[in-house]
Amino acid sequence: MATHTTKTVILGGRGMLGSDLARACRQRGLEPAVLDLPECDITNSEHLQQAVSGAGLIINCAAYTNVDGAESEAELAYRVNAEAVGRLGTLAQHADIWVLHVSTDFIFDGRGDKPYVETDRPNPISTYGRSKLEGEQLLADSGCRHCILRVEWTYGAAGENFVTKLMRRAKAEGTLRVVDDQVGSPTATIEVSGAICELLKNRPEGLFHFAGAGYVSRYEMARFIVDQLSLDVEVVPCKTSDFQSPAARPLNSRFDCGKIQRLLSEPIEAWQVPLERFLRQL
Ligand SMILES: NC(=O)c1ccc[n+]([C@@H]2O[C@H](COP(=O)([O-])OP(=O)(O)OC[C@H]3O[C@@H](n4cnc5c(N)ncnc54)[C@H](OP(=O)(O)O)[C@@H]3O)[C@@H](O)[C@H]2O)c1
């Protein structure tokens, strides 16, 4: 089905992923309706109804994404990440609109060291993760046509993320302590956006994992960034348990992306390639 004949709505369209996605859509000839706070609060039923009205497809990038903040703002996290997503599903079901909803590796507990496949049992260990899992479940329960795309370790130009935080810390501190027991795949929001644009063509239904190819620890990722930018800073490995943070984080965030890869026209790039491009553009 030709996507340019239908109105594409991006919720959370000015966030880190949403803004890259809006650009990627425009580059492919789509003119998406880009909605975000304050004009479109997805917890507001009227706003949501207006967003859905006339839409051909909806991509939900809106989320409460403050992982530590969710431990003290659980009610807000659930309203945005769970209840609103369920309501979006009900509206989409009535209007027969396909929804692509973005989710996270935080729905897993991160125990073990195997890459997660889509059929693995979720078991979130943080309020953020639990709220996102409930969002996935409420969307599925709504009966709307939908696709859930779980992503992990994302970075992009429009937001705070591991890369931008590391660079800020590198400027302020001579030594960076970075955990070497969290393993996953750095994933550029530009790459996620490209994959989403491909999914828009056929609008598949179901659950998909997407991440940069290859696995690395946070420590190794930090070393890569420091080396690429020739920063004069020492990177020292440490453990997650060395830090006190309000929310627990999964140690194993590896995704098996075989399922989505079969739908994409190009192989997913090794994580180093988009990260190098991103660092060059800074
Ligand atoms: N960042 C990561 O490492 C990561 C990893 C895995 C999965 N994800 C998922 O990726 C998706 C996109 O997140 P992101 O990284 O682009 O984070 P982001 O930059 O925080 O984007 C989320 C957007 O949603 C907006 N928003 C928050 N509450 C809203 C509400 N009630 N109504 C409408 N919009 C609202 C935010 O606005 P404000 O900025 O004004 O709050 C922001 O523009 C989310 O589903 C997230 O769970 C992210």
The ligand as a MOL file (V3000), in Angstrom:
LIG
                    3D

  0  0  0     0  0            999 V3000
M  V30 BEGIN CTAB
M  V30 COUNTS 48 52 0 0 0
M  V30 BEGIN ATOM
M  V30 1 N 16.6010 6.6270 24.7700 0
M  V30 2 C 16.8370 5.3060 24.8690 0
M  V30 3 O 17.9610 4.8610 25.1720 0
M  V30 4 C 15.7440 4.3220 24.5770 0
M  V30 5 C 16.0610 2.9920 24.6780 0
M  V30 6 C 15.0690 2.0640 24.3970 0
M  V30 7 C 13.8150 2.4840 24.0120 0
M  V30 8 N 13.5040 3.8040 23.9400 0 CHG=1
M  V30 9 C 12.1440 4.1680 23.5340 0
M  V30 10 O 12.2290 4.9460 22.3550 0
M  V30 11 C 11.0640 5.7810 22.2670 0
M  V30 12 C 11.4880 7.2060 21.9160 0
M  V30 13 O 12.2000 7.7360 23.0090 0
M  V30 14 P 13.3600 8.8220 22.8310 0
M  V30 15 O 14.6230 8.1460 23.0530 0
M  V30 16 O 13.1240 9.5920 21.5700 0 CHG=-1
M  V30 17 O 13.0730 9.7080 24.1170 0
M  V30 18 P 12.6510 11.2380 24.2470 0
M  V30 19 O 13.6280 12.1020 23.5460 0
M  V30 20 O 12.4120 11.4350 25.7030 0
M  V30 21 O 11.2860 11.3000 23.4430 0
M  V30 22 C 10.0340 11.0830 24.0040 0
M  V30 23 C 9.1310 12.2010 23.5610 0
M  V30 24 O 7.8340 11.9890 24.1300 0
M  V30 25 C 7.4110 13.2120 24.6730 0
M  V30 26 N 6.4080 13.0070 25.7100 0
M  V30 27 C 6.5820 12.7550 27.0270 0
M  V30 28 N 5.3750 12.6800 27.6510 0
M  V30 29 C 4.4320 12.8790 26.6840 0
M  V30 30 C 3.0320 12.9520 26.6980 0
M  V30 31 N 2.3180 12.8020 27.8220 0
M  V30 32 N 2.3790 13.1800 25.5340 0
M  V30 33 C 3.0720 13.3550 24.3770 0
M  V30 34 N 4.4140 13.3250 24.3040 0
M  V30 35 C 5.0890 13.0850 25.4470 0
M  V30 36 C 8.6700 13.8630 25.2000 0
M  V30 37 O 8.4570 15.2430 25.4410 0
M  V30 38 P 9.3340 15.9840 26.5810 0
M  V30 39 O 10.7500 15.8630 26.1270 0
M  V30 40 O 8.7850 17.3760 26.5570 0
M  V30 41 O 9.0630 15.2330 27.8440 0
M  V30 42 C 9.6200 13.5780 24.0410 0
M  V30 43 O 9.5030 14.5380 23.0290 0
M  V30 44 C 10.3440 5.6410 23.6020 0
M  V30 45 O 9.2780 4.7310 23.4350 0
M  V30 46 C 11.3830 5.0330 24.5160 0
M  V30 47 O 10.7800 4.2780 25.5340 0
M  V30 48 C 14.4520 4.7420 24.2030 0
M  V30 END ATOM
M  V30 BEGIN BOND
M  V30 1 1 1 2
M  V30 2 2 2 3
M  V30 3 1 2 4
M  V30 4 1 4 5
M  V30 5 2 4 48
M  V30 6 2 5 6
M  V30 7 1 6 7
M  V30 8 2 7 8
M  V30 9 1 8 9
M  V30 10 1 8 48
M  V30 11 1 9 10
M  V30 12 1 9 46
M  V30 13 1 10 11
M  V30 14 1 11 12
M  V30 15 1 11 44
M  V30 16 1 12 13
M  V30 17 1 13 14
M  V30 18 2 14 15
M  V30 19 1 14 16
M  V30 20 1 14 17
M  V30 21 1 17 18
M  V30 22 2 18 19
M  V30 23 1 18 20
M  V30 24 1 18 21
M  V30 25 1 21 22
M  V30 26 1 22 23
M  V30 27 1 23 24
M  V30 28 1 23 42
M  V30 29 1 24 25
M  V30 30 1 25 26
M  V30 31 1 25 36
M  V30 32 1 26 27
M  V30 33 1 26 35
M  V30 34 2 27 28
M  V30 35 1 28 29
M  V30 36 1 29 30
M  V30 37 2 29 35
M  V30 38 1 30 31
M  V30 39 2 30 32
M  V30 40 1 32 33
M  V30 41 2 33 34
M  V30 42 1 34 35
M  V30 43 1 36 37
M  V30 44 1 36 42
M  V30 45 1 37 38
M  V30 46 2 38 39
M  V30 47 1 38 40
M  V30 48 1 38 41
M  V30 49 1 42 43
M  V30 50 1 44 45
M  V30 51 1 44 46
M  V30 52 1 46 47
M  V30 END BOND
M  V30 END CTAB
M  END
